[in-house]
Amino acid sequence: MKKTIEIHETAFVTSAFRASNVALSKDCFAALWANEKTDAHAKEYVEEVSKYEPIAHCLRNRYFFETIQSLFKQKKIEVLINFGAGFSMYPFLLDQGLEHIEIDQDDVIAYKKERIFKWMQEGKLPERKIEYISTDFNESKEAELFIKVQKIKKGRSCFILIEGVLFFIDKEDTLRLFELFKKIQNTEDYIGSVSFKKELEHTLGFQKMISFIEKNLVANQKFQYQTINDDFYNQLGGYELIDQKDHHSLGKIYGSDLIFKKDILLNEQMYLLKKN
Ligand SMILES: C[S@@+](CC[C@H](N)C(=O)[O-])C[C@H]1O[C@@H](n2cnc3c(N)ncnc32)[C@H](O)[C@@H]1O
């Protein structure tokens, strides 16, 4: 079977999902990334894996948008560092004044930087201060990343976001990244992290996702898919888990009529951690 989606292209699909219900996701700029190929991938994914994926991605974006906005308004964070940022548009949704560091693979960063610059010049996007860093989380580049981030962040308080990424990297890479987060952050800084629990592997939705991926994804050499249990976050030294949501709980908060069939929903866990 011909492989058709590369890992970085999953970021386009995520944007298409967020654009599907702007009132829910609050991402009024996601549609800028739309293109025919992505729309076809997104449609196929929804048909073959789970009809809830668009709404699930809207809920995830809404949760982090509201959480980060609230922390910024309370003057608790000055910089948002988005690891595996893809084509997420938080810089333009959140208040001006927050600064941004976006980290992803070379091709995503090159394309995003060029598009964002153009759209800001054309007035399609408001002006924001964004620094981009390209890297590969599989390649133990944390020492280099640390220097680059510190140079931009200059000791300021920060929120680190890692959403839609941990599934694609392994445990070793994850542990190295969380060690890096600890080095980068000050006391009372925040991490927002998203992952699937291991128990989800038994659901029909998850199995359909894996067979879709096996059929369609051009994976990198290390790709296996990672699920993570709550213990990882509860036992993460130096951090306290201060909030945890999933699509069921977010559905109740942001869309009162949303009820999902458990077996089909690819239920992600959203974790909010605060550094001790
Ligand atoms: C599903 S997208 C999610 C993008 C974004 N966080 C969002 O929620 O819209 C996954 C992102 O992780 C990035 N990614 C996956 N593996 C990576 C790696 N080894 N190094 C750097 N970035 C990686 C991809 O390039 C892609 O942008």
The ligand as an SDF file (V2000), in Angstrom:
LIG
                    3D

 27 29  0  0  0  0  0  0  0  0999 V2000
   -0.0620   15.9450   15.2640 C   0  0  0  0  0  0  0  0  0  0  0  0
    1.0700   17.2470   15.0390 S   0  0  0  0  0  0  0  0  0  0  0  0
    0.5880   18.3040   16.3900 C   0  0  0  0  0  0  0  0  0  0  0  0
    1.0020   19.7250   16.1560 C   0  0  0  0  0  0  0  0  0  0  0  0
    0.5710   20.7200   17.2340 C   0  0  0  0  0  0  0  0  0  0  0  0
    1.2070   20.4480   18.5030 N   0  0  0  0  0  0  0  0  0  0  0  0
   -0.9260   20.7490   17.3710 C   0  0  0  0  0  0  0  0  0  0  0  0
   -1.4570   20.2550   18.3630 O   0  0  0  0  0  0  0  0  0  0  0  0
   -1.5530   21.2850   16.4680 O   0  0  0  0  0  0  0  0  0  0  0  0
    2.6100   16.5520   15.5960 C   0  0  0  0  0  0  0  0  0  0  0  0
    3.7800   17.5260   15.5050 C   0  0  0  0  0  0  0  0  0  0  0  0
    4.8990   16.9470   16.1710 O   0  0  0  0  0  0  0  0  0  0  0  0
    6.0510   17.1720   15.3920 C   0  0  0  0  0  0  0  0  0  0  0  0
    7.0030   16.0930   15.6590 N   0  0  0  0  0  0  0  0  0  0  0  0
    6.7550   14.7550   15.6500 C   0  0  0  0  0  0  0  0  0  0  0  0
    7.9050   14.0750   15.8720 N   0  0  0  0  0  0  0  0  0  0  0  0
    8.8750   15.0140   16.0340 C   0  0  0  0  0  0  0  0  0  0  0  0
   10.2800   14.9440   16.2870 C   0  0  0  0  0  0  0  0  0  0  0  0
   10.9050   13.7700   16.3830 N   0  0  0  0  0  0  0  0  0  0  0  0
   10.9810   16.0990   16.3880 N   0  0  0  0  0  0  0  0  0  0  0  0
   10.3520   17.2980   16.2740 C   0  0  0  0  0  0  0  0  0  0  0  0
    9.0240   17.4260   16.0320 N   0  0  0  0  0  0  0  0  0  0  0  0
    8.3060   16.3050   15.9210 C   0  0  0  0  0  0  0  0  0  0  0  0
    5.5400   17.0820   13.9590 C   0  0  0  0  0  0  0  0  0  0  0  0
    6.4170   17.6730   13.0330 O   0  0  0  0  0  0  0  0  0  0  0  0
    4.2020   17.7880   14.0710 C   0  0  0  0  0  0  0  0  0  0  0  0
    4.2980   19.1750   13.8410 O   0  0  0  0  0  0  0  0  0  0  0  0
  1  2  1  0
  2  3  1  0
  2 10  1  0
  3  4  1  0
  4  5  1  0
  5  6  1  0
  5  7  1  0
  7  8  2  0
  7  9  1  0
 10 11  1  0
 11 12  1  0
 11 26  1  0
 12 13  1  0
 13 14  1  0
 13 24  1  0
 14 15  1  0
 14 23  1  0
 15 16  2  0
 16 17  1  0
 17 18  1  0
 17 23  2  0
 18 19  1  0
 18 20  2  0
 20 21  1  0
 21 22  2  0
 22 23  1  0
 24 25  1  0
 24 26  1  0
 26 27  1  0
M  CHG  2   2   1   9  -1
M  END
$$$$
